[in-house]
Amino acid sequence: MERTMAVFDHYKVVSSWSAAKIEAFMKEHDQAEYNLVDVRQPIEYEQGHLSGATLIPVVELESSLNELSPDKPTVVYCASGMRSRAAAAMLVHAGFKEVHHMEGGMDAWEGAMAEGMPEEIRVLFGSAKSPLEYIALAWQLEDGAIRFYSGLAVLTDDKEAAAMFEQMIRDEERHKLMLTKLYRETKGIDAAAGIEESITGNLEVGDTTEGGLSISEWLEWAKDKEARRIVELCVTMEANAYDRYLYMNKITEDEHVKAVFAALSSHEKRHLETLTEYFEKLLARTAR
């Protein structure tokens, strides 16, 4: 009997190096031999960064790839290791040959204890066999994003963040409708009845959202975290969503499907920009 395809089957883990391993690597190699990328915000970079690091905030990474050499080993880092994992995934999809992110980010570099994040973020890769499978996968992850943001909206005491999460939920609901319509058009389904079952029929519906994140585990992690850390996680998730649609658009040949994926990537880019702007606001508050 054919095994049901699980969402995790479409992902692989991003390579991660400890701060100690990266420090040793930097001592053993000339700076010209590798890319060292700081994907934090300028306010964080100004407070301290690794020698020779190029500042490219994760929200700007996709449009700044020409500043880096894809043939060199690339090391990316952020504050905690969350954004750098999303950045590493983006670089893998962009064709960079060797990419590693720093576990624990600058916190680990400076000797702070790791927060015990539940799991690695994963990279989506081309295992789906048809546009329909990619549409189904995207629908599943949008559904997971709705459940994720719904959980965060209840958890946070930050009213502005809660309102932002509620807006994200409304937007992701619209994305699901776009994908439902696209699935119906691509497969030739006339009636809406049973459409969700049809979409998810080739996937094991589970506890998963962008980047292969476990919704329940990350919501548990977020329970005692300050708004800054929670929003940083959301920035990471939306960077993965943006990258996911860019990648799907690149590998899909169907022009209509490509157009929808392109539109969705633009929507997710706006989410990433909105969250990054609010994240910077939170950083400025803590810097006072």
N, C-alpha and C positions, 0 to 999 in steps of 0.2 A: 504494500500500500504506500502511495506517495506521501511523504511527510509534509505537513502544513508548513509553509514558509513563515518563519518568525521575523519580526522587525530586526532583531539583532543580527540575523543572517546577512543583512545588507551593510553591516558596519565592521570596521576593524579599529583596534585601539591605536591612538596616537602615541608615538614614541616619546618617552619622558626620561629626562636625566636629572639626577640630584644636583643640588647646588655645588656639592663637592666635586662631582664629576665634571661639571661645566667649568669650575675654577681650574681644575687640572687641565682640561682641554685648552683653555685660554692661555695657560702657561706654556703649553707644548706647541702651540701654533702661532704663527704670525697673524696679526689682525687682518691682513689682506687675503688670508686663506679661507675665511669663513664670513658669513653674515651673522651679525649679532643684532637682534631687533627687540626694542623695547616697545610693547604695544599698549602701554598705559597712556594716560592723559598728560598733557604738558605740565600741569601743576604737580603731578607725581614725579615726573622726570626731573623737574627743577629741584626737587627735594633730595635727589640722589639717584644715581644710575650707574650701571656697569661701564667701565672704561671702554671706549670705542663703540658703544651702542648707538644705533640709529633709531631715533624716535619716529615710530609710525603707529599712531593709535589704531586699535583694531577696526574702528569705524572707517578708517582711511586706507586700510591695507590693500583691499582689492584694487583700488585706483592708483596705488603706489608701487605695484610689483616691479615696474621698470627700474626702480631704485636699487633692486637687489639682483644678485646673480643666481639663477636657478640651479646652476651646476656646482655651486659651492655648498658645503655643509651649512645649514642654517639653524641657529639657536634663537628661540623666542622666549621672552619672559614678561611677566606682569607683576602685580603686587602679591597675589596669592596662588597663582597657577591656574585660575579659571579662564581668564581671557586668553592667556597664551596657548591653552589647549585648543580653543576655537580658532585662534590664529594659525596654529600648526596645521589644523585640518584644512583651512583655506589654502595654505601654501602647498599641501599635498595635492589638492585638487587642481591647483594652478600649474602643476608639473615640476615642482621643486624636488630634486632627487633625494636629498637627505635632510629631514627636518626633525628637530627635537625641541620639546618645551621643558622649561625648568620647573620641576616639582616644587610647589610651595612658594614660587616666585621670590620677590625681594624679601618677603618675610623670612623665608628659609635662608636666603643668602646672608641676612643680618642676624641669623641665629634664633629667630622666633620659633616657638613650637607650632607645628602644623595643626590645622583645625580639624583634621580627620574627615576630609571630604569623602563621601561614600563611594565614589567610583570614578574611573577615567571617562572622559568624553571620547567618543568614537568618531571615526570618519566614515561618511557614506561613500560607498564605492559601487562600481558598475556591475552588480550581480543580477539586476532585474533584466528580464528578457524582452520586455516590450513597453511601449508608452503606457499601456494600461496598468502594468505593475508599478511603474513610477508614480502614476496618478494615485493608485491605491495606497502606496507607501506615504505619499504626501498627505493624503486625506487622513490617514491614521495618525500622523505626527501633528497635524493641525488639531485633531481631536484631543490628543494628549496635551498640547499647549493650552487648550481651553481649560482642561482639568487642572493643569499646573497653575495657571494664573488665578483660577477660581480659589484654589487653596491658599495662594499667597495673599489675595485680597482679604481673606478672613484672618490670616495670621498677623498682618502688619498693623502697627498702631499709627503709622504715618499716613495721614488722610490723603495727602497729595499722591503718594505712591499707590494707595488703594484705588484712587480714581483713575490713575494711569493703567493699572492692571485691569480694571473694568473696561476701559477703552480697548485694551489689547484683546480681551475676550470677545468684544463685539466685532473687532476686525478679523479675528481668527474664525469666527462663525461665518463671516462673509467669504473668507478663503475656502472654507469647507463647501459652501454653496457653489463657488466657482469651480472647485474640483469635482463636485457631484455633477454639475452641468457638463464639464469636460469629459468625465467618464462616460456619461450617458451618450454624448455625441460621438465619442470615439468607438464605443462598443455597439452603438445603434440601439440603445434601450429607449423605448418611447414613453413608457409609464414610469412614474416616480416610485411606485410601490415596491418596497423591498430593495431600494437602491443601496442603502447602507450595507445590507447583508451581501449584496452583490459586490460592492467595492472591497469589503474586508474579507471576502470569502477565501482569497488566496493568501491571507496573512493571519498569523496568530495574534489576535487583538490582545494587547497587554498593557503593562504599566510603563509606557515608554513615550518620551517626547524628543525634542530636537537633540542631536548629538548622541543618541542612544541613552539619554538620561532616564533613570528610574524616577518616576514622579513621586511615589510614596517615600522613597529614601531621601530625595532632595527636599521635600516638604518637611520631613522630620528634621533634617539638618537645619532648615531655615527657622525652626521654632524659636531658638534663643539667640538669633543673629540680629545685629543692628541693620537698619535700612540700607546702609551703604553696601554691606556684603550681599544682601538680598538682591539689590539692584544690579550689582556686579554680576551675579549669577544670571540675571535676566539679560544683561548685555551679551553674556556668553551664549545664551540660548538663541538670541536673535541673530547673532553673528553666524551661528550654525544654520539657522533658517535661511538667511540671505545666501550663504554659500551653497546650501542644498539646492535652491532653485537655480542659481547660476550654473551649477554642475549639471542639473537635469536638463536645463536649456541647451547646454553645450553638447550633450551626448544624444539628445533626441533629434531624430530626422524629420518627424512630422511637423510641418510648419505651423499648423493650428495649435498643437500642443506646445511647441516652442514659444509661441506668442503668449499663451496663458502663463507659462512658467516665467517668462520675462516680466510680465505684469506683476506676478506674485513676488518676484525677487525685488522689484521696485518698492512694493508695499513693505516687505520685510526690512529693506534698507531704511525706510522711514521709521520703522519701529526701533531699529538699532540707533538711529540718530536721536530719536526722542529719549530713549533710555540713557544714552551716553550724555546727553545734555543734562538730564536730571542727576545722573551719577556725578558729573562735574560739580553741580550745585551742592551735593552732599559732601563732596571732597572739600569744597571751599568752606563749608560750615565747620568741618572738623579741623581745618587748618588755622582757624582764628584763635 
